[in-house]
Amino acid sequence: MRKQGVVSHYNNQKGFGFIMVEGQDDLWFHISNVTSGASIMVTGVLVEYEEKSTEKGNTAINIDIIGGK
């Protein structure tokens, strides 16, 4: 199931960030999981994603940027 959230922090040099999701902890993501719009990834953009459970916790995958700040 696809969900929506807002990028709360993105580190361009390291290629990772966090997506703020209402009612739960922020989700970690890596730029390699961004399927569209990776060149405009910045804090504050609206994204749509899938959530995956890993050994280190939940992460966002198959991320599409759907809106600007």
Gaussian input, Z-matrix of N, CA and C with variables (Angstrom, degrees):
# hf/3-21g

backbone

0 1
 N
 C     1     B1
 C     2     B2     1     A1
 N     3     B3     2     A2     1     D1
 C     4     B4     3     A3     2     D2
 C     5     B5     4     A4     3     D3
 N     6     B6     5     A5     4     D4
 C     7     B7     6     A6     5     D5
 C     8     B8     7     A7     6     D6
 N     9     B9     8     A8     7     D7
 C    10    B10     9     A9     8     D8
 C    11    B11    10    A10     9     D9
 N    12    B12    11    A11    10    D10
 C    13    B13    12    A12    11    D11
 C    14    B14    13    A13    12    D12
 N    15    B15    14    A14    13    D13
 C    16    B16    15    A15    14    D14
 C    17    B17    16    A16    15    D15
 N    18    B18    17    A17    16    D16
 C    19    B19    18    A18    17    D17
 C    20    B20    19    A19    18    D18
 N    21    B21    20    A20    19    D19
 C    22    B22    21    A21    20    D20
 C    23    B23    22    A22    21    D21
 N    24    B24    23    A23    22    D22
 C    25    B25    24    A24    23    D23
 C    26    B26    25    A25    24    D24
 N    27    B27    26    A26    25    D25
 C    28    B28    27    A27    26    D26
 C    29    B29    28    A28    27    D27
 N    30    B30    29    A29    28    D28
 C    31    B31    30    A30    29    D29
 C    32    B32    31    A31    30    D30
 N    33    B33    32    A32    31    D31
 C    34    B34    33    A33    32    D32
 C    35    B35    34    A34    33    D33
 N    36    B36    35    A35    34    D34
 C    37    B37    36    A36    35    D35
 C    38    B38    37    A37    36    D36
 N    39    B39    38    A38    37    D37
 C    40    B40    39    A39    38    D38
 C    41    B41    40    A40    39    D39
 N    42    B42    41    A41    40    D40
 C    43    B43    42    A42    41    D41
 C    44    B44    43    A43    42    D42
 N    45    B45    44    A44    43    D43
 C    46    B46    45    A45    44    D44
 C    47    B47    46    A46    45    D45
 N    48    B48    47    A47    46    D46
 C    49    B49    48    A48    47    D47
 C    50    B50    49    A49    48    D48
 N    51    B51    50    A50    49    D49
 C    52    B52    51    A51    50    D50
 C    53    B53    52    A52    51    D51
 N    54    B54    53    A53    52    D52
 C    55    B55    54    A54    53    D53
 C    56    B56    55    A55    54    D54
 N    57    B57    56    A56    55    D55
 C    58    B58    57    A57    56    D56
 C    59    B59    58    A58    57    D57
 N    60    B60    59    A59    58    D58
 C    61    B61    60    A60    59    D59
 C    62    B62    61    A61    60    D60
 N    63    B63    62    A62    61    D61
 C    64    B64    63    A63    62    D62
 C    65    B65    64    A64    63    D63
 N    66    B66    65    A65    64    D64
 C    67    B67    66    A66    65    D65
 C    68    B68    67    A67    66    D66
 N    69    B69    68    A68    67    D67
 C    70    B70    69    A69    68    D68
 C    71    B71    70    A70    69    D69
 N    72    B72    71    A71    70    D70
 C    73    B73    72    A72    71    D71
 C    74    B74    73    A73    72    D72
 N    75    B75    74    A74    73    D73
 C    76    B76    75    A75    74    D74
 C    77    B77    76    A76    75    D75
 N    78    B78    77    A77    76    D76
 C    79    B79    78    A78    77    D77
 C    80    B80    79    A79    78    D78
 N    81    B81    80    A80    79    D79
 C    82    B82    81    A81    80    D80
 C    83    B83    82    A82    81    D81
 N    84    B84    83    A83    82    D82
 C    85    B85    84    A84    83    D83
 C    86    B86    85    A85    84    D84
 N    87    B87    86    A86    85    D85
 C    88    B88    87    A87    86    D86
 C    89    B89    88    A88    87    D87
 N    90    B90    89    A89    88    D88
 C    91    B91    90    A90    89    D89
 C    92    B92    91    A91    90    D90
 N    93    B93    92    A92    91    D91
 C    94    B94    93    A93    92    D92
 C    95    B95    94    A94    93    D93
 N    96    B96    95    A95    94    D94
 C    97    B97    96    A96    95    D95
 C    98    B98    97    A97    96    D96
 N    99    B99    98    A98    97    D97
 C   100   B100    99    A99    98    D98
 C   101   B101   100   A100    99    D99
 N   102   B102   101   A101   100   D100
 C   103   B103   102   A102   101   D101
 C   104   B104   103   A103   102   D102
 N   105   B105   104   A104   103   D103
 C   106   B106   105   A105   104   D104
 C   107   B107   106   A106   105   D105
 N   108   B108   107   A107   106   D106
 C   109   B109   108   A108   107   D107
 C   110   B110   109   A109   108   D108
 N   111   B111   110   A110   109   D109
 C   112   B112   111   A111   110   D110
 C   113   B113   112   A112   111   D111
 N   114   B114   113   A113   112   D112
 C   115   B115   114   A114   113   D113
 C   116   B116   115   A115   114   D114
 N   117   B117   116   A116   115   D115
 C   118   B118   117   A117   116   D116
 C   119   B119   118   A118   117   D117
 N   120   B120   119   A119   118   D118
 C   121   B121   120   A120   119   D119
 C   122   B122   121   A121   120   D120
 N   123   B123   122   A122   121   D121
 C   124   B124   123   A123   122   D122
 C   125   B125   124   A124   123   D123
 N   126   B126   125   A125   124   D124
 C   127   B127   126   A126   125   D125
 C   128   B128   127   A127   126   D126
 N   129   B129   128   A128   127   D127
 C   130   B130   129   A129   128   D128
 C   131   B131   130   A130   129   D129
 N   132   B132   131   A131   130   D130
 C   133   B133   132   A132   131   D131
 C   134   B134   133   A133   132   D132
 N   135   B135   134   A134   133   D133
 C   136   B136   135   A135   134   D134
 C   137   B137   136   A136   135   D135
 N   138   B138   137   A137   136   D136
 C   139   B139   138   A138   137   D137
 C   140   B140   139   A139   138   D138
 N   141   B141   140   A140   139   D139
 C   142   B142   141   A141   140   D140
 C   143   B143   142   A142   141   D141
 N   144   B144   143   A143   142   D142
 C   145   B145   144   A144   143   D143
 C   146   B146   145   A145   144   D144
 N   147   B147   146   A146   145   D145
 C   148   B148   147   A147   146   D146
 C   149   B149   148   A148   147   D147
 N   150   B150   149   A149   148   D148
 C   151   B151   150   A150   149   D149
 C   152   B152   151   A151   150   D150
 N   153   B153   152   A152   151   D151
 C   154   B154   153   A153   152   D152
 C   155   B155   154   A154   153   D153
 N   156   B156   155   A155   154   D154
 C   157   B157   156   A156   155   D155
 C   158   B158   157   A157   156   D156
 N   159   B159   158   A158   157   D157
 C   160   B160   159   A159   158   D158
 C   161   B161   160   A160   159   D159
 N   162   B162   161   A161   160   D160
 C   163   B163   162   A162   161   D161
 C   164   B164   163   A163   162   D162
 N   165   B165   164   A164   163   D163
 C   166   B166   165   A165   164   D164
 C   167   B167   166   A166   165   D165
 N   168   B168   167   A167   166   D166
 C   169   B169   168   A168   167   D167
 C   170   B170   169   A169   168   D168
 N   171   B171   170   A170   169   D169
 C   172   B172   171   A171   170   D170
 C   173   B173   172   A172   171   D171
 N   174   B174   173   A173   172   D172
 C   175   B175   174   A174   173   D173
 C   176   B176   175   A175   174   D174
 N   177   B177   176   A176   175   D175
 C   178   B178   177   A177   176   D176
 C   179   B179   178   A178   177   D177
 N   180   B180   179   A179   178   D178
 C   181   B181   180   A180   179   D179
 C   182   B182   181   A181   180   D180
 N   183   B183   182   A182   181   D181
 C   184   B184   183   A183   182   D182
 C   185   B185   184   A184   183   D183
 N   186   B186   185   A185   184   D184
 C   187   B187   186   A186   185   D185
 C   188   B188   187   A187   186   D186
 N   189   B189   188   A188   187   D187
 C   190   B190   189   A189   188   D188
 C   191   B191   190   A190   189   D189
 N   192   B192   191   A191   190   D190
 C   193   B193   192   A192   191   D191
 C   194   B194   193   A193   192   D192
 N   195   B195   194   A194   193   D193
 C   196   B196   195   A195   194   D194
 C   197   B197   196   A196   195   D195
 N   198   B198   197   A197   196   D196
 C   199   B199   198   A198   197   D197
 C   200   B200   199   A199   198   D198
 N   201   B201   200   A200   199   D199
 C   202   B202   201   A201   200   D200
 C   203   B203   202   A202   201   D201
 N   204   B204   203   A203   202   D202
 C   205   B205   204   A204   203   D203
 C   206   B206   205   A205   204   D204

   B1=1.4553
   B2=1.5262
   B3=1.3209
   B4=1.4651
   B5=1.5176
   B6=1.3251
   B7=1.4608
   B8=1.5199
   B9=1.3386
   B10=1.4553
   B11=1.5089
   B12=1.3224
   B13=1.4557
   B14=1.5136
   B15=1.3290
   B16=1.4624
   B17=1.5254
   B18=1.3264
   B19=1.4584
   B20=1.5263
   B21=1.3291
   B22=1.4658
   B23=1.5242
   B24=1.3231
   B25=1.4620
   B26=1.5202
   B27=1.3317
   B28=1.4592
   B29=1.5137
   B30=1.3345
   B31=1.4580
   B32=1.5270
   B33=1.3103
   B34=1.4598
   B35=1.5279
   B36=1.3228
   B37=1.4617
   B38=1.5268
   B39=1.3301
   B40=1.4636
   B41=1.5260
   B42=1.3289
   B43=1.4497
   B44=1.5190
   B45=1.3220
   B46=1.4661
   B47=1.5204
   B48=1.3248
   B49=1.4479
   B50=1.5156
   B51=1.3316
   B52=1.4581
   B53=1.5267
   B54=1.3177
   B55=1.4511
   B56=1.5192
   B57=1.3333
   B58=1.4517
   B59=1.5266
   B60=1.3308
   B61=1.4548
   B62=1.5188
   B63=1.3145
   B64=1.4672
   B65=1.5255
   B66=1.3243
   B67=1.4543
   B68=1.5176
   B69=1.3449
   B70=1.4610
   B71=1.5259
   B72=1.3353
   B73=1.4625
   B74=1.5217
   B75=1.3366
   B76=1.4614
   B77=1.5243
   B78=1.3262
   B79=1.4584
   B80=1.5191
   B81=1.3088
   B82=1.4536
   B83=1.5199
   B84=1.3286
   B85=1.4645
   B86=1.5198
   B87=1.3171
   B88=1.4625
   B89=1.5201
   B90=1.3099
   B91=1.4673
   B92=1.5316
   B93=1.3105
   B94=1.4659
   B95=1.5287
   B96=1.3347
   B97=1.4627
   B98=1.5229
   B99=1.3336
   B100=1.4618
   B101=1.5266
   B102=1.3373
   B103=1.4616
   B104=1.5264
   B105=1.3252
   B106=1.4691
   B107=1.5187
   B108=1.3207
   B109=1.4586
   B110=1.5108
   B111=1.3325
   B112=1.4623
   B113=1.5215
   B114=1.3261
   B115=1.4681
   B116=1.5278
   B117=1.3470
   B118=1.4711
   B119=1.5303
   B120=1.3393
   B121=1.4620
   B122=1.5282
   B123=1.3266
   B124=1.4562
   B125=1.5251
   B126=1.3035
   B127=1.4582
   B128=1.5214
   B129=1.3301
   B130=1.4598
   B131=1.5122
   B132=1.3322
   B133=1.4621
   B134=1.5268
   B135=1.3163
   B136=1.4581
   B137=1.5213
   B138=1.3283
   B139=1.4559
   B140=1.5214
   B141=1.3293
   B142=1.4555
   B143=1.5210
   B144=1.3265
   B145=1.4575
   B146=1.5300
   B147=1.3141
   B148=1.4529
   B149=1.5185
   B150=1.3041
   B151=1.4610
   B152=1.5185
   B153=1.3423
   B154=1.4554
   B155=1.5172
   B156=1.3206
   B157=1.4564
   B158=1.5279
   B159=1.3458
   B160=1.4641
   B161=1.5209
   B162=1.3250
   B163=1.4625
   B164=1.5262
   B165=1.3263
   B166=1.4666
   B167=1.5203
   B168=1.3218
   B169=1.4598
   B170=1.5155
   B171=1.3087
   B172=1.4639
   B173=1.5266
   B174=1.3198
   B175=1.4566
   B176=1.5219
   B177=1.3219
   B178=1.4605
   B179=1.5263
   B180=1.3494
   B181=1.4585
   B182=1.5300
   B183=1.3295
   B184=1.4707
   B185=1.5313
   B186=1.3226
   B187=1.4698
   B188=1.5262
   B189=1.3346
   B190=1.4660
   B191=1.5226
   B192=1.3292
   B193=1.4675
   B194=1.5135
   B195=1.3402
   B196=1.4678
   B197=1.5234
   B198=1.3437
   B199=1.4573
   B200=1.5087
   B201=1.3252
   B202=1.4540
   B203=1.5076
   B204=1.3144
   B205=1.4663
   B206=1.5027
   A1=109.37
   A2=116.89
   A3=121.06
   A4=109.73
   A5=115.00
   A6=122.40
   A7=108.39
   A8=115.82
   A9=121.18
   A10=110.28
   A11=115.54
   A12=122.09
   A13=109.11
   A14=115.78
   A15=122.61
   A16=108.38
   A17=116.62
   A18=120.94
   A19=108.40
   A20=115.94
   A21=120.38
   A22=112.07
   A23=116.57
   A24=121.46
   A25=108.02
   A26=116.94
   A27=120.82
   A28=109.00
   A29=116.59
   A30=123.20
   A31=107.52
   A32=116.83
   A33=122.76
   A34=112.19
   A35=118.25
   A36=121.30
   A37=112.09
   A38=116.96
   A39=120.36
   A40=112.86
   A41=117.57
   A42=121.45
   A43=115.82
   A44=116.84
   A45=118.75
   A46=110.00
   A47=114.51
   A48=119.54
   A49=111.23
   A50=114.95
   A51=121.34
   A52=109.68
   A53=115.20
   A54=121.96
   A55=107.92
   A56=116.40
   A57=122.81
   A58=108.44
   A59=115.08
   A60=121.44
   A61=108.11
   A62=116.81
   A63=121.12
   A64=110.12
   A65=115.85
   A66=121.55
   A67=115.62
   A68=118.36
   A69=119.86
   A70=109.68
   A71=115.45
   A72=120.33
   A73=110.46
   A74=115.75
   A75=120.15
   A76=110.03
   A77=116.13
   A78=122.04
   A79=110.01
   A80=116.41
   A81=122.74
   A82=108.93
   A83=117.39
   A84=121.20
   A85=109.93
   A86=115.25
   A87=122.27
   A88=107.97
   A89=116.76
   A90=121.70
   A91=111.58
   A92=118.35
   A93=120.80
   A94=112.10
   A95=117.40
   A96=121.91
   A97=113.15
   A98=117.10
   A99=121.20
   A100=107.58
   A101=116.24
   A102=120.50
   A103=113.06
   A104=117.76
   A105=120.10
   A106=109.86
   A107=115.77
   A108=121.19
   A109=115.18
   A110=118.98
   A111=120.99
   A112=112.68
   A113=117.10
   A114=120.02
   A115=113.00
   A116=117.09
   A117=119.21
   A118=112.02
   A119=117.08
   A120=121.04
   A121=109.63
   A122=116.35
   A123=123.11
   A124=108.55
   A125=115.82
   A126=120.84
   A127=109.26
   A128=116.05
   A129=121.51
   A130=115.67
   A131=118.98
   A132=119.08
   A133=110.62
   A134=115.26
   A135=122.79
   A136=108.17
   A137=116.19
   A138=120.90
   A139=110.92
   A140=114.50
   A141=121.98
   A142=105.44
   A143=118.00
   A144=120.68
   A145=110.61
   A146=114.80
   A147=122.61
   A148=107.01
   A149=116.29
   A150=121.01
   A151=109.06
   A152=115.36
   A153=121.12
   A154=109.15
   A155=116.55
   A156=122.40
   A157=108.78
   A158=116.26
   A159=121.50
   A160=108.94
   A161=116.50
   A162=121.24
   A163=112.10
   A164=116.38
   A165=121.51
   A166=112.87
   A167=117.76
   A168=121.78
   A169=110.35
   A170=116.22
   A171=120.70
   A172=110.89
   A173=115.14
   A174=122.03
   A175=109.01
   A176=116.67
   A177=121.77
   A178=109.05
   A179=115.71
   A180=121.67
   A181=108.92
   A182=116.47
   A183=121.99
   A184=111.41
   A185=115.13
   A186=122.28
   A187=110.61
   A188=115.97
   A189=122.24
   A190=108.36
   A191=116.13
   A192=120.30
   A193=106.97
   A194=116.02
   A195=119.66
   A196=113.52
   A197=117.80
   A198=119.28
   A199=112.58
   A200=115.53
   A201=121.13
   A202=111.54
   A203=114.56
   A204=120.91
   A205=110.76
   D1=131.30
   D2=179.92
   D3=-83.87
   D4=143.24
   D5=-179.83
   D6=-126.33
   D7=168.96
   D8=176.30
   D9=-123.03
   D10=149.84
   D11=176.97
   D12=-161.94
   D13=178.10
   D14=-179.27
   D15=-118.98
   D16=136.35
   D17=177.66
   D18=-67.72
   D19=115.83
   D20=-177.91
   D21=-89.69
   D22=-22.60
   D23=179.21
   D24=-160.22
   D25=138.46
   D26=174.81
   D27=-142.46
   D28=127.31
   D29=178.00
   D30=-101.67
   D31=101.68
   D32=-176.59
   D33=-62.27
   D34=-36.77
   D35=-178.04
   D36=-68.96
   D37=-35.73
   D38=-177.98
   D39=-98.30
   D40=-14.17
   D41=174.61
   D42=77.04
   D43=25.79
   D44=176.83
   D45=-136.27
   D46=165.34
   D47=178.70
   D48=-166.25
   D49=-166.42
   D50=-177.40
   D51=-134.97
   D52=143.67
   D53=177.25
   D54=-109.15
   D55=125.90
   D56=178.67
   D57=-81.34
   D58=124.93
   D59=-178.53
   D60=-123.98
   D61=126.91
   D62=-178.53
   D63=-61.66
   D64=129.42
   D65=174.65
   D66=84.65
   D67=5.96
   D68=177.31
   D69=-152.24
   D70=171.62
   D71=178.20
   D72=-64.84
   D73=153.97
   D74=176.37
   D75=-60.18
   D76=147.63
   D77=179.24
   D78=-100.58
   D79=133.59
   D80=175.22
   D81=-76.83
   D82=146.53
   D83=172.30
   D84=-147.29
   D85=158.41
   D86=174.43
   D87=-116.62
   D88=147.03
   D89=-176.65
   D90=-58.59
   D91=-25.71
   D92=178.98
   D93=-66.44
   D94=-15.71
   D95=177.48
   D96=-93.70
   D97=5.36
   D98=177.07
   D99=-90.18
   D100=118.60
   D101=-175.31
   D102=-92.12
   D103=-21.62
   D104=175.82
   D105=-148.47
   D106=138.66
   D107=176.37
   D108=84.97
   D109=15.61
   D110=-176.38
   D111=-56.88
   D112=-31.21
   D113=-177.78
   D114=-70.18
   D115=-14.59
   D116=179.75
   D117=-114.96
   D118=20.81
   D119=179.56
   D120=-68.45
   D121=117.58
   D122=176.96
   D123=-146.03
   D124=163.12
   D125=174.77
   D126=-59.66
   D127=134.74
   D128=175.62
   D129=100.61
   D130=-7.50
   D131=-179.64
   D132=-80.71
   D133=149.77
   D134=177.51
   D135=-86.75
   D136=131.86
   D137=-178.96
   D138=-129.34
   D139=157.38
   D140=172.77
   D141=-119.27
   D142=139.90
   D143=-170.68
   D144=-155.73
   D145=171.50
   D146=169.51
   D147=-113.28
   D148=151.87
   D149=-178.51
   D150=-107.47
   D151=136.48
   D152=-179.39
   D153=-127.37
   D154=135.97
   D155=177.48
   D156=-87.42
   D157=130.16
   D158=178.11
   D159=-127.79
   D160=176.17
   D161=177.91
   D162=-60.90
   D163=-30.32
   D164=-178.27
   D165=-92.36
   D166=1.13
   D167=-178.47
   D168=121.39
   D169=-172.86
   D170=-178.74
   D171=-78.79
   D172=147.77
   D173=178.50
   D174=-138.99
   D175=159.44
   D176=178.58
   D177=-96.56
   D178=136.65
   D179=178.20
   D180=-134.11
   D181=169.42
   D182=179.23
   D183=48.08
   D184=53.79
   D185=-172.99
   D186=-88.19
   D187=130.75
   D188=173.90
   D189=-119.71
   D190=133.44
   D191=174.30
   D192=-81.64
   D193=125.10
   D194=-176.73
   D195=-118.17
   D196=-5.94
   D197=179.51
   D198=-164.15
   D199=154.10
   D200=178.98
   D201=-88.22
   D202=-172.73
   D203=-179.88
   D204=-66.11

